[in-house]
Amino acid sequence: MKPKFDVGKALGFAFEVVQARPRAFVTLAVWTILYGAVLGAFQLQAVGDEMAAYLEMASGAGGTIGSEDEQLRVTGAYLSRLLPFMGVALVLGILFECAWLRLFVRGQDDGFFPFRIGRDEGVFTLTGILLGLILFGAMLIVAIAAVVITVLFATSGAAGEMLAGSLVVLVTFVMAGAFMVLFSPVLALGLLKGRISIGAGIRGARQIFWPLLGSFVVAVIASLMAAALYAGLIGVMPFDQAGQTTSGQTAGWPLLFVFYVIVQVIYHLPAIMMRGIASYAALQIDESNRPVSDTFS
């Protein structure tokens, strides 16, 4: 049976969850905002100098760094300081996202501390790894196709190279959007069913592809609006995106913490919209896959 998917209900699903489980939602939202603010502030305090040097090198502001060895040194220093924070964000991100999806697809209210390590986290992690491998394979195929297209069109001169570049960008953009839509319900469906459900999720998403895509387009627009607010916020703060003040010093931790609290609040709306769309799709896919006999049981 084809899943039923209503764009309006998908976009409003997150707000239905808020109304149905206000305490659970507020608790998890506060945890998420505080976690993001603490991690962001500590990260910028620790990595700000290396990030500033990297951004200066990448943009060429203040003079380019011509030596390849110097470029590698700056990039390596930045990444080596950033990696521990990325590791922490990956592990804690799994715990937070599983808590959100439990709330969205099961309506679970796990109290003041809604995080745990169990089957849900295992299913989520394994599903994420498998999706990553699928995406890597697709990107590899696109990269090979891009090389072939570029070589074929290069014989036509500069105009051919320009056309090849445009085609590669277009194909990459279309494929990225398609994979985002097809993969979107998979993680939520896995938590809902308690097992890896990649095949069922992708098949269901393919059946409702266009309305699901339309829902995500609205959510992406909301994300772009949040990004514009973030850019405006950076413009009025006494430091740049690397946390550097006009004197070249990293801003103090309390100021960075307040800044990231505001950033988390700004991005919270598009984030819950995307979770809501993916969860609504997963619920509809699961409903469509139930045996007819379950309806009358």
C-alpha positions as CSV (number, residue, x, y, z in Angstrom):
1,M,0.0,0.0,0.0
2,K,1.3,3.5,-0.9
3,P,2.0,5.7,2.2
4,K,-0.4,8.6,2.7
5,F,1.6,11.8,2.9
6,D,0.1,15.3,3.4
7,V,2.6,18.2,3.1
8,G,0.7,20.4,5.5
9,K,0.6,17.6,8.2
10,A,4.2,16.9,7.6
11,L,5.2,20.5,8.2
12,G,3.0,20.8,11.2
13,F,3.9,17.4,12.7
14,A,6.6,18.8,15.0
15,F,4.1,21.3,16.5
16,E,1.6,18.5,17.1
17,V,4.4,16.8,19.1
18,V,4.9,20.0,21.1
19,Q,1.2,20.1,21.9
20,A,1.0,16.5,22.8
21,R,4.2,16.3,24.9
22,P,5.0,19.8,26.0
23,R,7.0,18.9,29.0
24,A,9.1,16.3,27.2
25,F,9.7,18.7,24.3
26,V,10.8,21.6,26.5
27,T,13.1,19.4,28.5
28,L,14.8,18.0,25.5
29,A,15.0,21.4,23.8
30,V,16.7,22.9,26.9
31,W,19.1,20.0,27.0
32,T,19.9,20.4,23.3
33,I,20.4,24.2,23.5
34,L,22.6,24.0,26.6
35,Y,24.7,21.1,25.1
36,G,25.2,23.0,21.8
37,A,26.1,26.2,23.6
38,V,28.6,24.6,26.0
39,L,30.2,22.6,23.2
40,G,30.3,25.5,20.8
41,A,31.8,27.9,23.4
42,F,34.5,25.4,24.5
43,Q,35.3,24.6,20.9
44,L,35.8,28.2,19.9
45,Q,37.8,28.9,23.0
46,A,40.1,26.0,22.2
47,V,40.3,26.2,18.4
48,G,39.7,29.9,17.7
49,D,43.3,30.9,16.9
50,E,43.8,27.9,14.5
51,M,40.4,28.6,12.9
52,A,41.2,32.2,12.4
53,A,44.5,31.3,10.7
54,Y,42.8,28.7,8.5
55,L,40.0,31.1,7.4
56,E,42.6,33.8,6.7
57,M,44.5,31.3,4.5
58,A,41.4,30.0,2.8
59,S,40.0,33.5,2.0
60,G,43.4,35.1,1.2
61,A,42.5,38.0,3.6
62,G,45.6,39.8,4.8
63,G,47.8,38.1,2.1
64,T,47.8,34.5,0.9
65,I,50.0,31.8,2.4
66,G,51.9,30.7,-0.7
67,S,53.9,27.8,0.6
68,E,52.2,24.4,0.3
69,D,54.0,23.3,3.5
70,E,52.6,26.3,5.3
71,Q,49.2,25.6,4.0
72,L,49.4,22.0,5.2
73,R,50.7,23.1,8.6
74,V,47.8,25.6,9.1
75,T,45.2,23.1,7.9
76,G,46.7,20.3,10.0
77,A,46.8,22.4,13.1
78,Y,43.2,23.4,12.7
79,L,41.9,19.9,12.1
80,S,43.9,18.3,14.8
81,R,42.5,20.7,17.4
82,L,39.0,20.3,15.9
83,L,38.8,16.5,15.7
84,P,38.3,15.8,19.5
85,F,35.3,18.1,19.5
86,M,34.0,16.5,16.3
87,G,34.3,13.1,18.1
88,V,32.4,14.3,21.1
89,A,29.7,15.9,18.9
90,L,29.3,12.6,17.0
91,V,28.8,10.5,20.1
92,L,26.6,12.9,22.0
93,G,24.8,13.8,18.8
94,I,23.6,10.1,18.5
95,L,22.3,10.2,22.0
96,F,20.4,13.5,21.4
97,E,19.0,12.5,18.1
98,C,17.8,9.2,19.4
99,A,16.0,11.0,22.2
100,W,14.4,13.3,19.8
101,L,13.3,10.5,17.5
102,R,11.9,8.5,20.4
103,L,9.7,11.5,21.2
104,F,8.7,12.1,17.6
105,V,7.9,8.6,16.5
106,R,6.9,6.9,19.8
107,G,5.7,9.9,21.9
108,Q,8.0,8.8,24.7
109,D,8.5,11.1,27.7
110,D,11.7,9.8,29.4
111,G,11.7,12.4,32.2
112,F,14.3,14.9,33.2
113,F,17.2,13.0,31.6
114,P,15.9,11.4,28.4
115,F,19.2,9.9,27.2
116,R,20.4,6.3,27.3
117,I,22.6,3.8,25.6
118,G,20.6,0.9,24.3
119,R,19.1,-0.8,21.3
120,D,17.8,2.5,19.7
121,E,21.3,3.9,19.8
122,G,22.8,0.7,18.3
123,V,20.2,0.7,15.5
124,F,20.7,4.4,14.8
125,T,24.5,4.0,14.7
126,L,24.6,0.9,12.4
127,T,22.0,2.5,10.1
128,G,24.0,5.7,9.9
129,I,27.2,3.8,9.0
130,L,25.4,1.8,6.3
131,L,23.8,5.0,4.9
132,G,27.3,6.6,4.9
133,L,28.7,3.7,3.0
134,I,25.9,3.9,0.4
135,L,26.4,7.7,0.1
136,F,30.2,7.2,-0.3
137,G,29.6,4.7,-3.1
138,A,27.3,7.0,-4.8
139,M,29.7,9.9,-4.5
140,L,32.5,7.7,-5.9
141,I,30.3,6.9,-9.0
142,V,29.5,10.6,-9.4
143,A,33.2,11.5,-9.2
144,I,34.1,8.9,-11.9
145,A,31.3,10.2,-14.1
146,A,32.5,13.8,-13.5
147,V,36.0,12.9,-14.7
148,V,34.6,11.2,-17.8
149,I,32.3,14.1,-18.6
150,T,35.1,16.6,-18.1
151,V,37.5,14.7,-20.4
152,L,34.9,14.3,-23.1
153,F,33.9,18.0,-23.1
154,A,37.5,19.2,-22.7
155,T,38.1,18.5,-26.4
156,S,35.6,21.3,-27.2
157,G,37.8,24.0,-25.6
158,A,37.0,26.5,-22.8
159,A,33.3,26.4,-23.6
160,G,33.2,22.7,-23.3
161,E,35.0,22.8,-20.0
162,M,32.6,25.3,-18.7
163,L,29.6,23.2,-19.8
164,A,31.2,20.1,-18.2
165,G,31.6,22.0,-14.9
166,S,28.0,23.1,-14.9
167,L,26.8,19.6,-15.7
168,V,28.8,18.1,-12.8
169,V,27.5,20.7,-10.4
170,L,23.9,20.2,-11.5
171,V,24.2,16.4,-11.3
172,T,25.8,16.5,-7.9
173,F,23.2,18.9,-6.6
174,V,20.3,16.8,-7.9
175,M,21.8,13.6,-6.5
176,A,22.4,15.2,-3.1
177,G,18.8,16.3,-3.0
178,A,17.5,13.0,-4.1
179,F,19.5,11.1,-1.5
180,M,18.5,13.5,1.3
181,V,14.8,12.8,0.5
182,L,15.2,9.0,0.1
183,F,17.3,8.6,3.2
184,S,15.2,11.0,5.4
185,P,12.8,8.6,7.0
186,V,15.2,5.7,7.4
187,L,16.7,6.6,10.8
188,A,13.3,7.4,12.3
189,L,11.8,4.2,10.8
190,G,14.6,2.2,12.3
191,L,13.9,3.5,15.8
192,L,10.1,3.1,15.3
193,K,10.5,-0.6,14.3
194,G,13.5,-1.4,16.5
195,R,15.6,-2.7,13.7
196,I,17.6,-1.5,10.6
197,S,15.0,-0.6,8.0
198,I,16.9,1.0,5.2
199,G,15.2,-0.9,2.4
200,A,11.7,-0.2,3.7
201,G,12.5,3.5,4.3
202,I,13.9,4.1,0.9
203,R,11.1,2.3,-0.8
204,G,8.5,4.2,1.1
205,A,10.3,7.5,0.5
206,R,10.4,6.8,-3.2
207,Q,6.6,6.3,-3.3
208,I,6.0,9.8,-1.7
209,F,9.1,11.4,-3.2
210,W,7.6,14.7,-4.6
211,P,5.5,15.7,-1.6
212,L,8.4,14.7,0.7
213,L,10.8,16.8,-1.4
214,G,8.4,19.8,-1.2
215,S,8.2,19.5,2.6
216,F,12.0,19.6,2.8
217,V,12.2,22.5,0.5
218,V,10.1,24.5,2.9
219,A,12.4,23.4,5.8
220,V,15.5,24.3,3.8
221,I,14.1,27.8,3.2
222,A,13.6,28.0,7.0
223,S,17.2,26.9,7.4
224,L,18.4,29.7,5.1
225,M,16.4,32.2,7.0
226,A,18.1,30.9,10.2
227,A,21.5,31.3,8.5
228,A,20.6,34.9,7.6
229,L,19.8,35.6,11.2
230,Y,23.0,33.9,12.3
231,A,25.0,36.2,9.9
232,G,23.2,39.2,11.3
233,L,24.0,38.1,14.8
234,I,27.7,37.7,13.9
235,G,27.6,41.2,12.5
236,V,26.5,42.8,15.8
237,M,28.8,40.7,18.1
238,P,32.2,42.1,19.2
239,F,34.0,39.1,17.6
240,D,34.1,37.4,14.2
241,Q,33.1,33.8,13.3
242,A,36.4,32.5,14.7
243,G,35.6,34.2,18.0
244,Q,38.4,36.7,17.6
245,T,37.9,40.3,18.9
246,T,39.3,43.3,17.1
247,S,42.4,43.0,19.4
248,G,43.1,39.5,18.0
249,Q,42.1,37.8,21.3
250,T,39.5,35.0,21.6
251,A,36.3,36.3,23.2
252,G,35.6,35.2,26.8
253,W,33.7,31.9,27.5
254,P,30.6,33.6,29.1
255,L,30.1,35.8,26.0
256,L,30.6,32.8,23.7
257,F,28.2,30.7,25.7
258,V,25.4,33.4,25.4
259,F,26.1,33.7,21.7
260,Y,25.8,30.0,21.1
261,V,22.6,29.8,23.2
262,I,21.1,32.4,20.8
263,V,22.5,30.4,17.8
264,Q,20.9,27.2,19.1
265,V,17.5,28.9,19.5
266,I,17.7,30.3,16.0
267,Y,18.4,27.0,14.4
268,H,16.0,25.0,16.6
269,L,12.9,25.8,14.4
270,P,14.2,24.4,11.1
271,A,15.8,21.4,13.0
272,I,12.5,20.4,14.6
273,M,10.7,20.9,11.3
274,M,13.1,18.5,9.6
275,R,12.8,16.0,12.4
276,G,9.0,16.3,12.1
277,I,8.9,15.7,8.4
278,A,11.2,12.7,8.6
279,S,9.2,11.2,11.5
280,Y,5.9,11.8,9.9
281,A,7.1,10.1,6.7
282,A,8.4,7.2,8.8
283,L,5.1,6.8,10.6
284,Q,3.2,6.8,7.3
285,I,5.5,4.3,5.7
286,D,5.2,2.0,8.7
287,E,1.4,2.3,8.6
288,S,1.3,1.4,4.9
289,N,3.5,-1.7,5.5
290,R,1.3,-3.2,8.2
291,P,-0.7,-6.3,7.3
292,V,-4.4,-5.6,6.7
293,S,-5.2,-8.0,9.5
294,D,-3.5,-5.7,12.0
295,T,-6.1,-3.0,11.2
296,F,-8.9,-5.3,12.6
297,S,-7.0,-6.7,15.5
